């Protein structure tokens, strides 16, 4: 089947030009700058008129929690992949802290099979490190696995890796990228005990960034950087949230970096002044911190010190978000609105829209070595999002597709709308309608 997207503003690899994309089955075969001959359009099986719209590569989200298996009362691969394509996200990398955790080959293969049957977007799954599986994770074939997820210093569940010998082995022998959650448990527990002694356990949400503070983040991130530097490991620090941690990263081209950093959309949009308005809805780990931290993170995206923008999409039911800052669940949904949020930040002048495409599409593909995705190139898979820059989009409970049924962005009106998302050349989303027959593919990695 041949599909042609024509007359759109193509934003790709630092360039913007009006042109057309010809897709044969699942592959981009031609990218044509300027007007397309009408005779070519007439021969296509399907045409999409993108006049006045932006045409970009599909977003690759390198950090999501789709909750399957074991936590499917709040999300699963099917529901969250639907939310993903509605937001222009065509590929995702899912985290291992499910129930059971993805720390064995059997658990990994189960997830891959479940996604093969139910995921509308393309998919990959991290293998989780524990204190006891270092021999396994350092011996796997990572052409079909996005990376190793390592909880350093702090974790939910039982995936905390705190044995020195295990950390040394992983950083010395890992044949692929190590993605870390960095918060120092010792600091967190000391802060927690101090504030409980002063104020009791019924503390409001604004104590959350005081307990899980900048020192907890920096100390753990610094430890990861030291280990990676000493062993020449490939380290990717997830959801950086403080200005101080940025001093651990270098201003180098992505291709020259062995240590890279990710920032999540919520740390770019919110700061601790917003707890008064949103309460536990914006409780994440690591915590949303100060306005100064947020400004530093925004600047680091613009200057390329930060490499990737992702979501850490982590749905909970609203009832699970209730209670004190010690009891309310940490995490929230964002995959459906991450691209729109970043494009709005671009309109506010924090960075350019070409930088949005770089951080959300190109860089994840290059950083992980994703095969033939993340760029609009001839011979690449046709993973494409189309945005109407003049059609506002208001977030309501009626258009939220995550199973949890809420978003911290409810009531917000974006200046842009995602109109189409193509996954492997198939229209997975079009003007509010999901194509439930679409199925993504397992991501492959060139390593």
Protein Blocks (a to p, Z undefined) as FASTA:
>chain_A
ZZddehiacdeehiacddddddehjacfbdcehjddfklmmmpmbdcdfehiacdddddd
fbdcehpghilmnocfklmmmmmmmnopabdcddfbbcdddfbfklmmmmmmmmmmmpmb
dcdddddddfklmmmmmmccfklbgbdcddehiaehjlbcfbfklmmmmmmmocbdcddd
dddfklmmmmmmmmmmmnojmbcfklmmmmmgfklmmmmmmmmmmmmmmnopacddehif
bfklmmmpccddfklpcbdcdddfklmmpcfklmmmnmmmlgccdddddfklmmmmmmmm
mnomambdcfkpacddfklmgccfklpccdddfklmmmmmmmmmmmnopacfklmmmmmm
mmmmmmnopahihiacehiacddddddfkbccdddfklpcbfnlpafkgoiacfbdcfbd
ceehiafbgghiacfkbccddddddZZ
